[in-house]
Each structure stands twice: as structure tokens, then as C-alpha cells.
Amino acid sequence: MKKFAVWLGQGILYAALATVIVVFSRWPAYQNLAADRALIKISISHQGQLLGDCVELTPQELAKLPPNMRAPKSCPRERSPLTVEVDVDGQLAHRQVAKPSGLSGDGAAVVYRRLEVPAGKHHIEVRMKDNARSEGFDYTRSEEIDLAPAEILVVDFDAATRRIILL
Amino acid sequence: MNAQAIRNSWKRFEDTLDLIFPGGSNPLRNLGAIACLMFAILLLSGIYLYAVFDTSVAGAWKSVDALTRQQPWLGGWLRSMHRYAADGFMIATVLHLVREWVMGHHSRFRRVTWLTGIPLLAFLYVSGIGGFWLNWDRLGQYAAVASAELLDALPLLATSLSRNFLSAEAVSDRLFSLLVFVHLGVPLLLLFGLWFHLQRITRPNILPPGSVSIGVLASLGIIAVAVPVISTAPAELGLVATALPLDWILLHLLVLADVLSARSTWILIALVLALLVAAPLFSARATAAVAVVDADNCNGCRRCVEDCPYSAITLEPHPHGKPGQQIAVVAAERCASCGICAGACPSATPFRSVVELVNGIDMPQLSVDTLRRTLLDALASARVPQIIAFGCAHGLDVEALGEADVTGYNLLCTGMLPPSFVEYALRAGAVGVIISGCAEGACEFRLGNTWTAQRLRGEREPHLRRNVSSRDYRVVFAGDRDRGRLDQAIKELRGNAATGINP
């Protein structure tokens, strides 16, 4: 093949490589949320209540333990699962029962979910239960919200104030 | 379409590209080296970018954006080169993987090289995606949040990574330092893994041929000037980053997770990785006999060790030699059965006056002795003067040329031909010798063409003696589809014989 044709061919193919890189490094634009929608992000990481109470050990039970392990009380480590329900405009949008993490089930339970909703006004109700020994939900929050397009509302739980919070 | 048909189609495509990229400069034959070149660009440009990068949440976007706006001819250009080289790295790596798969280069002696390449792919994805986090623009926000959501689907971490990106307050400088650490640490792991990947390859091509390097660098350099990479708006965690100018080459996994779900994406990734790991198990290629060392004829000269393309030969103390004398030892699982070692062995010269030519290292399926005997028989029984063509089983079939005055031998690789066979054939009555093989830059065993050419030019031992006229032999690395060049060489040698130019 003539030298000119070789140069031309190489130029065309390197230009094709450059074009592929330029084009697909920015096009087509990715629309991961429609322009008229907003997002409710439920993100709760919370350690549920202990499943059982501490119990006093009897002298006989203590005697069976090695001397260095004779604590007067035995406390279970396992935590309650976390139950979270979210209603949007009166409809159940998400329900999840999250197990506590850790091999002994003594860590935090994590709930994470993205809910796409139309932008605008909504009524949201969040219910959370972190104690398996109680009846009904331990925490609830009901709120009127107004979401702009692409806005994110975060539903979280503040362990310090023991309240469901909306960010 | 079966594997062989796909392989043939790919070869045809590569052969066609050889017309445009002659002399071993075909990018498809240099994909691994191109990937290494891209990696080198990334490392070098990354040093400058890191020097000017502000590793804080508040300063990251400003420092990266300032590169484009305040120093477009250095920082901005380097930033664009960094991104485009990352894209090119991904493209070259995936094509490299696909090519090696299609060509069946994933089993037997290449198994370890194949398997050590798989983690590099994972490191490449992590490095590529991680680079977007550091811009901390809307695209970086999307990449960070989507990466965290993807990782949260794995039952590995007790806490949710996504919670680190719930609000602006949640993203701390400390977290950002961790992101920087990942983007610096994983490429270093990639570099370390690359060292493992190349361990079983002698003299690996770390950089592509000069013309390919220039072509790639020029392509990236021009687009870095013409279409510079710019940041989108600063990250704002209270808003969803929408209508993103997504880099599909590097971030497609995150989109896949959006479309399929994070868990499905991990299942898909696991399936692909499992398929890649299992590929060597499903190879139907028969195991060929490996090189055999003859202790009586091996003096541990080291030439086979130097020439083996896959580091399959080592030297050990000779079992019945003097103290310090060594012998070649072949690691069967690494041996490619190419016979290049036999071509390198000084005892493989056919001029030795022994009834049976046993050399230090040889191939059981086609010994040098067999080659000498059949060559002599062919020349003795020929009715017309013969041209001897030494070819390669992976190149043009020289045993099926259909020419009455050409006797062909398909060797395991052209590199298994001891160069003294050229002189030996001429002295035994051949009117000329042709040495054929795979196309330039396409040697099935990497170094066969190179070593053969160097031995014939007298640049490598064992060399062809200088008293052999270059008019009497032709080297035609024409591949298996360029019959025309071989015919031209035959024609020239016939002409020599007719004019009686030969000494």
C-alpha cells in the first residue's frame, strides 16, 4: 500500500479512536431522575433495643464459671430488628424490617431506600419500631412537605434526641 | 459461530489492518502495550494533578476547576489527558482481554498470565470510578453516591457508606482524604498487579512501537486541547444530580446498578469474573509435548534461557558436570512448545558429524534430527533444483504451496530453526532458502520472528555465518494470508538460480 494511503488510513483510525473517547466520555447525557421528580431518601442506621433484660446469676451458676468471668449479671447482646414504614400521600411507599448487623446481632440495623416522587406537595408519615418487646410503633412523624424538582428529602433517626428527622 | 470461526474472523480483521499499520505497528496486536502506555500517562499526569489538588471538601472542586480556567495550557490540558487516558486505558484493556480470549490465549502456559490479569480489571474499574469522586462536581457527586449504594449492597460493612453522602455536613475532610487515598492506592495496587501479570513473560512489551505511541499520544493530546474536560457545577447533596454528561466508558457499571439494582449488578459482576476465572478450564486445545533437555549435550550455555518467551527454562547444577557447570531445566507447565529453545541451542547445528543429531534441548514432536534427515532426503530425491522454505505452523502453510521446485517445512515456530540450517540446505544443493513465519508483530510465540531475524543478521547467537550470501535466502514474515510476498521471494530465488549468480 502506498505511503500516503497508509498515513491516511492511520490518521482516520486514530481519529476514530479519539472520536469514540470524546463522544462516549460525555454523551449521551444521563438522566437518572426525570426533570419533574424529587427524591425521598430513607436512610436510618440505628441500634435497636436489647431483646432481653440482664439477669442476676445465682451463686450456683456463678460457681460454674471460670473465676475471671464471674460477673453478677448476664446481659444478652442481641438487639431488636428495626421496622420502618413510610407512607406518602396515604399510601404505603416502603416497609422494611432490618436485622441488626454483626455476628451476634448486636450492631446497628440499616434501612436505605430511594423513593422517587413527583415534585410538589406531599403528606409523609414515617413510623419506626426498634423494640421487639413493645406493641405498635415506638416513633412516628407526620409532615406536610413541598419538594422542588430534583430536591432530596432525607428521612433519618437522631439517636440523641430519639426523634425521626427530615432533612 | 464456533470459537474457531470467531478466531479466524478476528485474524482476518487484524490482517486487514496490517495493510494500514505495516511493520508490526497494528494497534490490535499491541493492545496490552497501549494499555500500559495509557497507565503511564495517567501516572505522570496524576503526579501534577495531585500536587495542585486541594484534598478538602470545600477546596476540591475549586482546585480542579481552576486547572481548566486558570492554567488551560498545562493543568487543564493535563487534566484532560488524565481523563482521556483513563478512558483509553479501559478501552485498550477490555479489547486486550477480548482479543486474548478470542485467540485462545488463556490456557496452558498462559493460564497464570490470564488469571493475574483479572484482578487488574477490577482495580481499573475502582481507579476509574474513584477519579470522578475527587472532582466533587455534580458528576463526582453522582459517582460517589452511586458507588456507595453499590458497595452497600455487599454484606461486608456494618455501617452504610451511603450515609456519608446524606448531606453536605456528612461529607468531612477526613472522608475526602479517604477517597483520595483510594484513588492513589488502588492504581498502585494495579501497578503491583501488573508486575505479577508480566512475571511469566520474557521481555514484555511495556510500550507499543514508536509509531503506535505517537499515534495514541497525538490522538489524546489533540482531543485534550480541542475538547477539554470541564467540571460540572459543584456537588450539592440536597439535590439529585440530573442530566449528567456521563463518562459511559468508565461509569457504565453505576448506570447498570441504577437500571438493574445494586444486587443484580453484583451478581452480574460475579458471573463475569467467574467466567473469566473458569475460561482456562474450558479450553479444548490439546496439550503439546514440551521441550526435552539432553544432559549429554547440554552445557548450560544459557542461550535457551535467554530466548524462551515465557520464562519456562531455568539453569540448575549439571547432574554429571564439573562443579559450577549447569543444565537447562524446563518447567513443563510454562512451556509453550514453540521450539525457540531448540533454535537457540548451539548443539543444534546440522553440520555436526553424528549419525543421530541429538542436541541439548529439543522438541519431541519435531526434532532437529528429523528436520535434517527429511531435508537431506528431499534434496536427494528431487528431480529439479529445490528452494527450501522453512515456515511456521501459525503462518502460511509452506508445505502446501504446490510448487514443484519448493520443499516446505512447517516448524512449530520459525524461531525453532537453527540459523545454520540455511547454510546447510544451500550446501546440500538447495538453490535458495525462504524463512517464513507469522506476520510482523504477530508472532504466535511473541519472540520467534524477532530472534530469527536477529540470528540471521548476526546480531544474536547462534548466528548465521557471514559467508552465506544474503542473495541466497529471503526472510518473509508475511503471515498466513499474504501469499504474494512469498511468491515474490520464490521468484527472486529462481531468478538467482537461472542467472547463476550464486557463489
Interface residues (C-beta under 8 A of the other chain):
Chain A: M1 A5 V6 G9 Q10 L13 Y14 A15 L17 A18 V20 I21 V22 F24 S25 R26 W27 P28 A29 Y30 Q31 N32 L33 A35 A38 L39 K41 S43 S45 S101 G102 G107 A108 V110 Y112 A150 E151 I152 V154 D156 L167
Chain B: L17 L19 I20 F21 P22 P27 R83 Y84 D87 G88 I91 Y142 E149 D152 A158 T159 S160 S162 R163 L166 S167 S211 G215 V216 A218 S219 L220 I222 I223 V227 V229 L237 G238 L239 V240 A241 T242 A243 L244 P245 L246 D247 W248 I249 L250 V255 D258
